[in-house]
Amino acid sequence: MEDVKREIEKKEASTPGQGERTRQRRVYTPDVDIMEKKDEMVVIADMPGVDEKSVDVTLDKNVLTIHGRVDAEIPENHKLLLSEYGIGDFQRTFTLSDEVDRDRIRATVKNGVLKLVLPKAEAAKMRKIPIQAEA
Amino acid sequence: MLWSELERFGRFLDPWREFESMNRALARLSAPVTVEFPAVNLWASEEHAVVTAEIPGIDPESLDISIVDKTLTLRGARRLEELKEGEAYHRRERWHGQLTKMVELPFAVDSSRVQARFLKGVLSVSLPRAEAEKPRKIVINPS
């Protein structure tokens, strides 16, 4: 319940290192949750306005980039009376450790939420070492 | 001369518009725009209003939209994924909890014709202005 009054603000992404974009529009940093599970890492990103066709997930070496394009629907002949959020694309970049099994990464989008499942590579999984009693 | 006549010369001559934009810029400097979740945008024309809100990941079935007078209220909740033993959050930035958001509309609406749509995590509520509230043209009777 302490979150009822939590204030929110959409964070605009800093200019990406790769240079300027050709399309002039705002770019926001999506809020993410990252969970570590036994066999996988799960990244969940809030990207309202994005669907499976407009989201790109790329992995270059160990840099994971998520980018979502948002096409805003602006009601015709209406004036904007109250604006609490801006509309723009989403982008965020993460550096992965080597422990991720790149070939088995899965991505899904539902209701504007991107979910990435990054399975851990065999070598990184925790192994239980059996201990034998000494005779 | 009327202030409105200045409009004819283009926007840079309109002093009120300049003040308004200056005011907005100053307000942005002094206090960052922070609002209660979810953030909404309100669009309006003379006969119609549209309220949009970014509520990604919410189950549209659990979202409750009601209108009383000129106030639109959104209610819902979003839960965090429960963790099992041995699992941990590295980052937890996404919003979660109960949401109650009230938006004041510029006019009374015909609640029987209100429509809501939830697409890609964006809620859009279409609100037609109440018939009784619509601006009426006044006819001058010939004397």
Chai-1 contact restraints between the chains, C-beta under 6 A:
chainA,res_idxA,chainB,res_idxB,connection_type,confidence,min_distance_angstrom,max_distance_angstrom,comment,restraint_id
A,D3,B,G97,contact,1.0,0.0,6.0,A-B,restraint_1
A,V4,B,Q98,contact,1.0,0.0,6.0,A-B,restraint_2
A,E7,B,T34,contact,1.0,0.0,6.0,A-B,restraint_3
A,I8,B,F37,contact,1.0,0.0,6.0,A-B,restraint_4
A,E9,B,T34,contact,1.0,0.0,6.0,A-B,restraint_5
A,D31,B,E93,contact,1.0,0.0,6.0,A-B,restraint_6
A,D31,B,R94,contact,1.0,0.0,6.0,A-B,restraint_7
A,V32,B,R91,contact,1.0,0.0,6.0,A-B,restraint_8
A,V32,B,E93,contact,1.0,0.0,6.0,A-B,restraint_9
A,D33,B,R92,contact,1.0,0.0,6.0,A-B,restraint_10
A,D33,B,R94,contact,1.0,0.0,6.0,A-B,restraint_11
A,I34,B,H90,contact,1.0,0.0,6.0,A-B,restraint_12
A,I34,B,R91,contact,1.0,0.0,6.0,A-B,restraint_13
A,M35,B,Y89,contact,1.0,0.0,6.0,A-B,restraint_14
A,E36,B,A88,contact,1.0,0.0,6.0,A-B,restraint_15
A,E36,B,H90,contact,1.0,0.0,6.0,A-B,restraint_16
A,K37,B,E87,contact,1.0,0.0,6.0,A-B,restraint_17
A,K38,B,G86,contact,1.0,0.0,6.0,A-B,restraint_18
A,D46,B,P56,contact,1.0,0.0,6.0,A-B,restraint_19
A,D46,B,R94,contact,1.0,0.0,6.0,A-B,restraint_20
A,P48,B,E54,contact,1.0,0.0,6.0,A-B,restraint_21
A,P48,B,P56,contact,1.0,0.0,6.0,A-B,restraint_22
A,P48,B,G121,contact,1.0,0.0,6.0,A-B,restraint_23
A,P48,B,V122,contact,1.0,0.0,6.0,A-B,restraint_24
A,G49,B,K120,contact,1.0,0.0,6.0,A-B,restraint_25
A,G49,B,V122,contact,1.0,0.0,6.0,A-B,restraint_26
A,D51,B,K120,contact,1.0,0.0,6.0,A-B,restraint_27
A,P75,B,W43,contact,1.0,0.0,6.0,A-B,restraint_28
A,P75,B,V50,contact,1.0,0.0,6.0,A-B,restraint_29
A,N77,B,S45,contact,1.0,0.0,6.0,A-B,restraint_30
A,H78,B,W43,contact,1.0,0.0,6.0,A-B,restraint_31
A,H78,B,A44,contact,1.0,0.0,6.0,A-B,restraint_32
A,H78,B,S45,contact,1.0,0.0,6.0,A-B,restraint_33
A,L80,B,W43,contact,1.0,0.0,6.0,A-B,restraint_34
A,L81,B,L42,contact,1.0,0.0,6.0,A-B,restraint_35
A,L81,B,A44,contact,1.0,0.0,6.0,A-B,restraint_36
A,L82,B,L42,contact,1.0,0.0,6.0,A-B,restraint_37
A,S83,B,N41,contact,1.0,0.0,6.0,A-B,restraint_38
A,E84,B,V35,contact,1.0,0.0,6.0,A-B,restraint_39
A,E84,B,A39,contact,1.0,0.0,6.0,A-B,restraint_40
A,E84,B,V40,contact,1.0,0.0,6.0,A-B,restraint_41
A,Y85,B,A39,contact,1.0,0.0,6.0,A-B,restraint_42
A,Y85,B,E54,contact,1.0,0.0,6.0,A-B,restraint_43
A,N111,B,G57,contact,1.0,0.0,6.0,A-B,restraint_44
A,N111,B,G121,contact,1.0,0.0,6.0,A-B,restraint_45
A,G112,B,P56,contact,1.0,0.0,6.0,A-B,restraint_46
A,G112,B,K120,contact,1.0,0.0,6.0,A-B,restraint_47
A,G112,B,G121,contact,1.0,0.0,6.0,A-B,restraint_48
A,V113,B,P56,contact,1.0,0.0,6.0,A-B,restraint_49
A,V113,B,G57,contact,1.0,0.0,6.0,A-B,restraint_50
